[in-house]
Amino acid sequence: MYILRSIPRVALTVAMLVTTVSLTAIAEETSDPYADKSTIRPVTELKFYQNKQGLTVANGWGDPANGAHSNYIKMAGGTASTIHTHSFSYYGVVVAGVVANEPPGSTQDHPLPAGSYWYQKADERHVTKCISQTECLFFVTAKGPFDYLPAQ
């Protein structure tokens, strides 16, 4: 009789242990970009959402709200950001479309097709554009949290 009563407790304990191990694995996968465990993430598994700045993003590794991170950003073809800055420098790599990342008032765009990259220094005013007619997708990585600070 005692064994039958303890089965639900054992099942609950096992379920809690499995959940803890699973959540720990997920946290480790996203928090350390240079973890000992190799990781793959097909583009079809990216989960895009609108962040608080109105950008369409999908998280890569890390935590864009609190520290070093990477993320994917989508822009509609033929659109441009407002003039803005970021608190941390970042690298951007074009995955699809043609992007330009220029200082405000630039008279000529420097087209960056898929495979190209740029480096954006922190606190430097700039405009990011999707100059192709098709959607642009780029991958950014930074040592600190992501922000988008409108500038004049």
C-alpha positions in Angstrom: 0.0 0.0 0.0 2.9 2.4 0.9 4.4 1.9 -2.6 1.2 2.8 -4.4 0.9 6.1 -2.4 4.6 7.1 -3.1 4.2 6.6 -6.9 2.6 10.1 -7.5 5.5 11.7 -5.4 8.1 9.9 -7.4 6.4 10.9 -10.7 6.2 14.5 -9.6 9.9 14.5 -8.5 11.0 13.1 -11.9 8.9 15.6 -13.8 10.4 18.5 -11.8 13.9 17.2 -12.4 13.3 16.8 -16.1 11.9 20.4 -16.3 14.8 21.8 -14.4 17.4 20.1 -16.6 15.5 21.2 -19.8 15.3 24.8 -18.7 18.9 24.8 -17.6 19.9 23.5 -21.1 17.9 26.2 -22.8 19.3 29.0 -20.6 22.9 27.7 -21.3 22.3 27.6 -25.0 21.2 31.2 -25.2 23.4 32.8 -22.5 27.0 31.9 -23.6 27.9 32.5 -27.2 31.1 30.4 -26.7 29.6 27.5 -24.7 31.3 24.1 -24.8 28.3 22.6 -26.6 27.9 23.1 -30.3 24.6 24.6 -31.3 22.7 24.9 -34.6 19.6 26.9 -35.4 18.0 26.8 -38.8 16.6 30.0 -40.1 13.2 28.3 -40.2 13.2 28.1 -36.4 13.8 31.8 -35.8 11.0 33.4 -33.8 10.5 37.0 -35.0 8.7 39.6 -32.9 8.3 43.4 -32.7 10.6 44.7 -30.0 9.8 47.8 -27.9 11.5 50.0 -30.5 9.2 48.7 -33.2 11.8 46.6 -35.0 11.1 43.1 -36.3 13.8 40.9 -34.5 14.6 37.3 -33.7 17.1 36.6 -30.8 20.3 34.8 -31.6 22.5 34.1 -28.6 22.7 36.1 -25.4 20.2 38.5 -23.9 19.7 41.7 -25.9 18.0 43.4 -23.0 20.9 42.9 -20.5 24.2 42.1 -22.2 26.2 40.7 -25.0 24.0 39.3 -27.7 23.2 38.7 -31.4 19.9 39.1 -33.1 18.4 39.1 -36.6 16.6 42.2 -37.9 14.2 42.4 -40.8 13.4 45.5 -42.8 10.9 45.8 -45.6 12.3 46.6 -49.0 12.7 50.3 -49.8 12.5 51.5 -46.1 14.9 53.3 -43.9 15.3 53.8 -40.1 15.1 57.2 -38.5 18.4 58.8 -37.5 19.5 57.0 -34.3 22.4 55.8 -32.2 23.2 52.8 -30.0 25.0 52.7 -26.7 27.3 49.8 -27.8 29.2 49.3 -31.0 28.0 46.4 -33.2 28.8 44.4 -36.3 26.1 43.8 -38.9 26.1 41.0 -41.6 23.7 41.1 -44.5 21.9 37.8 -44.9 19.4 38.8 -47.6 18.6 41.9 -49.5 20.8 45.0 -50.0 21.5 47.2 -47.0 23.1 50.6 -46.5 24.3 52.0 -43.2 25.2 55.6 -43.6 25.7 58.8 -41.6 22.8 61.3 -41.7 22.8 63.4 -44.9 25.0 61.1 -46.8 24.5 61.8 -50.5 25.4 58.3 -51.7 24.5 54.9 -50.3 27.2 52.2 -50.2 25.2 49.1 -51.2 25.9 46.0 -49.0 24.5 42.9 -50.7 24.1 39.5 -48.9 27.4 38.4 -47.4 28.6 42.0 -46.7 29.2 43.4 -43.2 29.5 46.7 -41.5 30.8 48.0 -38.1 28.8 50.7 -36.3 30.6 52.6 -33.6 28.6 53.3 -30.4 27.0 56.8 -30.0 27.5 57.6 -33.7 24.4 58.9 -35.5 23.4 56.8 -38.5 20.6 55.6 -40.8 20.1 52.0 -41.7 18.3 51.3 -45.0 17.0 48.4 -46.9 17.8 49.7 -50.4 16.6 46.6 -52.3 13.0 46.2 -53.2 12.9 42.8 -51.5 13.0 42.4 -47.7 16.3 42.7 -45.9 17.6 40.4 -43.2 20.7 41.2 -41.2 22.5 39.6 -38.3 24.0 41.9 -35.6 26.2 41.1 -32.7 27.3 43.4 -29.8 29.1 43.2 -26.5 26.3 45.0 -24.6 22.5 45.4 -24.5 20.6 46.4 -27.6 19.1 49.9 -27.7 17.8 52.2 -30.4 18.1 55.8 -29.4 16.4 58.3 -31.8 18.7 61.3 -32.6 18.4 64.6 -34.5 
